Amino acid sequence: MEKQDLGRTEIASLGEFGLIEHLTKNFEIQNPSSHRGIGDDAAVIDNTGFLTVVSTDLLVEGVHFDLMYVPLKHLGYKSVVVNLSDIYAMNAQPKQITVSIAVSNRFSVEALDEFYEGVKLACKFYGVDLVGGDTTSSQKGFLISVTAIGQAKEEELVYRSGAKPGDLLCVTGDLGSAYLGLQILEREKQLYLSNPGIQPDMEEQDYLLGRFLKPEARKDMIDIFRQNKLVPTAMMDVSDGISSDLMHICKQSGVGAIIEEVGVPIHNDAKMQALKFKLDPLTCALNGGEDYELLFTVSPDDIEKIRLMPDIYIMGEITERSEGVKLHSSGGKIHDLVAQGWKHF
Amino acid sequence: MEKQDLGRTEIASLGEFGLIEHLTKNFEIQNPSSHRGIGDDAAVIDNTGFLTVVSTDLLVEGVHFDLMYVPLKHLGYKSVVVNLSDIYAMNAQPKQITVSIAVSNRFSVEALDEFYEGVKLACKFYGVDLVGGDTTSSQKGFLISVTAIGQAKEEELVYRSGAKPGDLLCVTGDLGSAYLGLQILEREKQLYLSNPGIQPDMEEQDYLLGRFLKPEARKDMIDIFRQNKLVPTAMMDVSDGISSDLMHICKQSGVGAIIEEVGVPIHNDAKMQALKFKLDPLTCALNGGEDYELLFTVSPDDIEKIRLMPDIYIMGEITERSEGVKLHSSGGKIHDLVAQGWKHF
């Protein structure tokens, strides 16, 4: 909850085109496929020989983020990452992004600079080029629309629809940490609102806060898949929570699934924090959302490959559609898995 | 200012995924390059052998449109058209679009259906496929983000940067009509606000109102260019007004320009309406914006081709940079052309 003195330049003093030029002047082109970037009617991307993959997200202040506890630089970084995550979830490589923002006059140029600093960091880290966007005013709040464009060879693309009964159900990383990071920030916000003099208590919460504020897309996993010649049968990223996301794979593949409670990866910090909040750690892991891990299925023939890869957890199995989507609890009971997810409406 | 009874289904009753399914179920894929559409992490577009062209716009209620006089169906249509216009302005063919919206709970599903009906009409008319998007809630107002993706052969692409001294400066259609259509709607809105019982006086204004409410992108012109093997040296679409848009071509091409007042195409309805409003028709034509015509330059060698094409007006000439950007009035005087454009900040 730090406040920085960034100075204040009114956006109106630059004008729309001046603002675009100002915000994007330090972005360098990293991909040869980025034929022409910002400054014409449209970006030009040369994808000859590859399929083009496109993903887009719209983020709204007060719905998707709260500027009271999300620093603008982190917001810029995360806005890009959540889109790249969708491209990786196709087993594709993101190459270009467009970023559009609408802001009210409550924001200064310096505030937008912070946001674009985060965008730039993400571009650099993931090797993508900013090739376009739109900058306009809003009557209220901060709005962000990001479109990511990637490439893949046809035989590498992984859809949500390819899971088959008998496939292993896997997930990268761990689940529920981002949700618990958000709960900590929400608690501190409420405490601050009721008593602005109070000091936030966020010690030893770095891991959970980082998972929410600065998530990473699993580019590393896509690279490991390629190195090991592994092509999952179905894949998506974990944005709404496993219980909701898995439903998409099951519905589009026409299959059922069973998750083993003992196979659900939960970080120790998340477990401890859930208990402090009197929440069930498993519920947080299954319904939390915003983890941006990869949920995927692989043929049982690939089990040896999977076992040798870091940070992958076999969480269950794909079953026949008629068997539904179930959770096998460590107590031995079988429950229906109910999609709760994150609802914006 | 008609009101329609559309019934009312709360958006919350469908849920986010139900809403996406509901809104996009009647869209058919029209392009073989649309390999995979809505329903996965990302759309998949096969552009093998062509360059990919991408353009994006963010439209905000109260900034870019006023729902008091813009019907939602027109808004959906126009939101698509303004993006396609950017792709045509590259001399490229749009193939796919993504449409994201954020809406407050003031909107019903039926209202969104109207909007998507307009999106669908535009998709059909221009032969583009809706392949993705995002649907979320907003705290206030209606927000639209559209990204258009197109294709072109490398040798056909036209940038803003290719104009040379001696080139002819041309424009399609006529200028200023959309601006005057907007002025009529603004006047009627003010009258209505001060006296809700009053009947709007919009007779014989169909042309001007249509130019603002239902603009078309000049796909027809791009097709005619191709049929006649004409490749402009520079091109952009008229969104902010010629005086502002021409500055972009001049800046990026490193040239000057002179516009002949007698060459500026103004529709008779626009001329009459400007005079009724005690406005200078030429000022409306040069600064009006939202015409979505094509402003382009061609080599003087192509003058015979241009003369035989319908609806193209030679408006002036490209000059050396040192000569600046000027207007040669019909009274014989030379003025500096000042970019006023449309400012959102």
HADDOCK unambig.tbl for C-alpha pairs under 7 A between the chains (distance, minus, plus):
assign (segid A and resid 12 and name CA) (segid B and resid 345 and name CA) 5.30 0.50 0.50
assign (segid A and resid 15 and name CA) (segid B and resid 345 and name CA) 6.77 0.50 0.50
assign (segid A and resid 40 and name CA) (segid B and resid 159 and name CA) 6.53 0.50 0.50
assign (segid A and resid 40 and name CA) (segid B and resid 160 and name CA) 6.19 0.50 0.50
assign (segid A and resid 41 and name CA) (segid B and resid 55 and name CA) 6.80 0.50 0.50
assign (segid A and resid 41 and name CA) (segid B and resid 86 and name CA) 4.97 0.50 0.50
assign (segid A and resid 41 and name CA) (segid B and resid 87 and name CA) 6.81 0.50 0.50
assign (segid A and resid 41 and name CA) (segid B and resid 89 and name CA) 6.52 0.50 0.50
assign (segid A and resid 41 and name CA) (segid B and resid 90 and name CA) 6.59 0.50 0.50
assign (segid A and resid 41 and name CA) (segid B and resid 236 and name CA) 6.46 0.50 0.50
assign (segid A and resid 42 and name CA) (segid B and resid 53 and name CA) 6.03 0.50 0.50
assign (segid A and resid 42 and name CA) (segid B and resid 54 and name CA) 5.18 0.50 0.50
assign (segid A and resid 42 and name CA) (segid B and resid 55 and name CA) 4.47 0.50 0.50
assign (segid A and resid 42 and name CA) (segid B and resid 86 and name CA) 6.26 0.50 0.50
assign (segid A and resid 42 and name CA) (segid B and resid 87 and name CA) 6.29 0.50 0.50
assign (segid A and resid 43 and name CA) (segid B and resid 53 and name CA) 5.51 0.50 0.50
assign (segid A and resid 43 and name CA) (segid B and resid 54 and name CA) 5.07 0.50 0.50
assign (segid A and resid 43 and name CA) (segid B and resid 55 and name CA) 6.37 0.50 0.50
assign (segid A and resid 44 and name CA) (segid B and resid 51 and name CA) 6.67 0.50 0.50
assign (segid A and resid 44 and name CA) (segid B and resid 52 and name CA) 5.69 0.50 0.50
assign (segid A and resid 44 and name CA) (segid B and resid 53 and name CA) 4.44 0.50 0.50
assign (segid A and resid 44 and name CA) (segid B and resid 54 and name CA) 6.39 0.50 0.50
assign (segid A and resid 45 and name CA) (segid B and resid 51 and name CA) 5.77 0.50 0.50
assign (segid A and resid 45 and name CA) (segid B and resid 52 and name CA) 4.73 0.50 0.50
assign (segid A and resid 45 and name CA) (segid B and resid 53 and name CA) 5.91 0.50 0.50
assign (segid A and resid 46 and name CA) (segid B and resid 51 and name CA) 4.60 0.50 0.50
assign (segid A and resid 46 and name CA) (segid B and resid 52 and name CA) 5.78 0.50 0.50
assign (segid A and resid 47 and name CA) (segid B and resid 47 and name CA) 6.53 0.50 0.50
assign (segid A and resid 47 and name CA) (segid B and resid 48 and name CA) 6.61 0.50 0.50
assign (segid A and resid 47 and name CA) (segid B and resid 51 and name CA) 6.35 0.50 0.50
assign (segid A and resid 47 and name CA) (segid B and resid 52 and name CA) 6.62 0.50 0.50
assign (segid A and resid 48 and name CA) (segid B and resid 47 and name CA) 6.61 0.50 0.50
assign (segid A and resid 48 and name CA) (segid B and resid 48 and name CA) 4.60 0.50 0.50
assign (segid A and resid 48 and name CA) (segid B and resid 49 and name CA) 5.10 0.50 0.50
assign (segid A and resid 48 and name CA) (segid B and resid 50 and name CA) 6.30 0.50 0.50
assign (segid A and resid 48 and name CA) (segid B and resid 51 and name CA) 6.93 0.50 0.50
assign (segid A and resid 49 and name CA) (segid B and resid 48 and name CA) 5.13 0.50 0.50
assign (segid A and resid 49 and name CA) (segid B and resid 49 and name CA) 6.95 0.50 0.50
assign (segid A and resid 50 and name CA) (segid B and resid 48 and name CA) 6.32 0.50 0.50
assign (segid A and resid 51 and name CA) (segid B and resid 44 and name CA) 6.65 0.50 0.50
assign (segid A and resid 51 and name CA) (segid B and resid 45 and name CA) 5.79 0.50 0.50
assign (segid A and resid 51 and name CA) (segid B and resid 46 and name CA) 4.61 0.50 0.50
assign (segid A and resid 51 and name CA) (segid B and resid 47 and name CA) 6.37 0.50 0.50
assign (segid A and resid 51 and name CA) (segid B and resid 48 and name CA) 6.93 0.50 0.50
assign (segid A and resid 52 and name CA) (segid B and resid 44 and name CA) 5.68 0.50 0.50
assign (segid A and resid 52 and name CA) (segid B and resid 45 and name CA) 4.74 0.50 0.50
assign (segid A and resid 52 and name CA) (segid B and resid 46 and name CA) 5.77 0.50 0.50
assign (segid A and resid 52 and name CA) (segid B and resid 47 and name CA) 6.63 0.50 0.50
assign (segid A and resid 53 and name CA) (segid B and resid 42 and name CA) 6.01 0.50 0.50
assign (segid A and resid 53 and name CA) (segid B and resid 43 and name CA) 5.51 0.50 0.50
assign (segid A and resid 53 and name CA) (segid B and resid 44 and name CA) 4.45 0.50 0.50
assign (segid A and resid 53 and name CA) (segid B and resid 45 and name CA) 5.94 0.50 0.50
assign (segid A and resid 54 and name CA) (segid B and resid 42 and name CA) 5.18 0.50 0.50
assign (segid A and resid 54 and name CA) (segid B and resid 43 and name CA) 5.08 0.50 0.50
assign (segid A and resid 54 and name CA) (segid B and resid 44 and name CA) 6.41 0.50 0.50
assign (segid A and resid 55 and name CA) (segid B and resid 41 and name CA) 6.81 0.50 0.50
assign (segid A and resid 55 and name CA) (segid B and resid 42 and name CA) 4.49 0.50 0.50
assign (segid A and resid 55 and name CA) (segid B and resid 43 and name CA) 6.37 0.50 0.50
assign (segid A and resid 56 and name CA) (segid B and resid 133 and name CA) 5.84 0.50 0.50
assign (segid A and resid 56 and name CA) (segid B and resid 134 and name CA) 6.72 0.50 0.50
assign (segid A and resid 57 and name CA) (segid B and resid 133 and name CA) 6.95 0.50 0.50
assign (segid A and resid 57 and name CA) (segid B and resid 134 and name CA) 5.61 0.50 0.50
assign (segid A and resid 58 and name CA) (segid B and resid 100 and name CA) 6.48 0.50 0.50
assign (segid A and resid 58 and name CA) (segid B and resid 134 and name CA) 6.23 0.50 0.50
assign (segid A and resid 60 and name CA) (segid B and resid 138 and name CA) 6.28 0.50 0.50
assign (segid A and resid 62 and name CA) (segid B and resid 139 and name CA) 6.81 0.50 0.50
assign (segid A and resid 63 and name CA) (segid B and resid 137 and name CA) 6.94 0.50 0.50
assign (segid A and resid 63 and name CA) (segid B and resid 138 and name CA) 6.67 0.50 0.50
assign (segid A and resid 86 and name CA) (segid B and resid 41 and name CA) 4.96 0.50 0.50
assign (segid A and resid 86 and name CA) (segid B and resid 42 and name CA) 6.25 0.50 0.50
assign (segid A and resid 87 and name CA) (segid B and resid 41 and name CA) 6.80 0.50 0.50
assign (segid A and resid 87 and name CA) (segid B and resid 42 and name CA) 6.29 0.50 0.50
assign (segid A and resid 89 and name CA) (segid B and resid 41 and name CA) 6.49 0.50 0.50
assign (segid A and resid 90 and name CA) (segid B and resid 41 and name CA) 6.58 0.50 0.50
assign (segid A and resid 100 and name CA) (segid B and resid 58 and name CA) 6.50 0.50 0.50
assign (segid A and resid 133 and name CA) (segid B and resid 56 and name CA) 5.85 0.50 0.50
assign (segid A and resid 133 and name CA) (segid B and resid 57 and name CA) 6.96 0.50 0.50
assign (segid A and resid 134 and name CA) (segid B and resid 56 and name CA) 6.73 0.50 0.50
assign (segid A and resid 134 and name CA) (segid B and resid 57 and name CA) 5.62 0.50 0.50
assign (segid A and resid 134 and name CA) (segid B and resid 58 and name CA) 6.23 0.50 0.50
assign (segid A and resid 136 and name CA) (segid B and resid 344 and name CA) 6.28 0.50 0.50
assign (segid A and resid 137 and name CA) (segid B and resid 63 and name CA) 6.96 0.50 0.50
assign (segid A and resid 137 and name CA) (segid B and resid 344 and name CA) 6.05 0.50 0.50
assign (segid A and resid 137 and name CA) (segid B and resid 345 and name CA) 6.06 0.50 0.50
assign (segid A and resid 138 and name CA) (segid B and resid 60 and name CA) 6.29 0.50 0.50
assign (segid A and resid 138 and name CA) (segid B and resid 63 and name CA) 6.68 0.50 0.50
assign (segid A and resid 139 and name CA) (segid B and resid 62 and name CA) 6.80 0.50 0.50
assign (segid A and resid 145 and name CA) (segid B and resid 145 and name CA) 6.70 0.50 0.50
assign (segid A and resid 159 and name CA) (segid B and resid 40 and name CA) 6.54 0.50 0.50
assign (segid A and resid 160 and name CA) (segid B and resid 40 and name CA) 6.18 0.50 0.50
assign (segid A and resid 236 and name CA) (segid B and resid 41 and name CA) 6.42 0.50 0.50
assign (segid A and resid 344 and name CA) (segid B and resid 136 and name CA) 6.25 0.50 0.50
assign (segid A and resid 344 and name CA) (segid B and resid 137 and name CA) 6.00 0.50 0.50
assign (segid A and resid 345 and name CA) (segid B and resid 12 and name CA) 5.25 0.50 0.50
assign (segid A and resid 345 and name CA) (segid B and resid 15 and name CA) 6.70 0.50 0.50
assign (segid A and resid 345 and name CA) (segid B and resid 16 and name CA) 6.96 0.50 0.50
assign (segid A and resid 345 and name CA) (segid B and resid 137 and name CA) 6.04 0.50 0.50
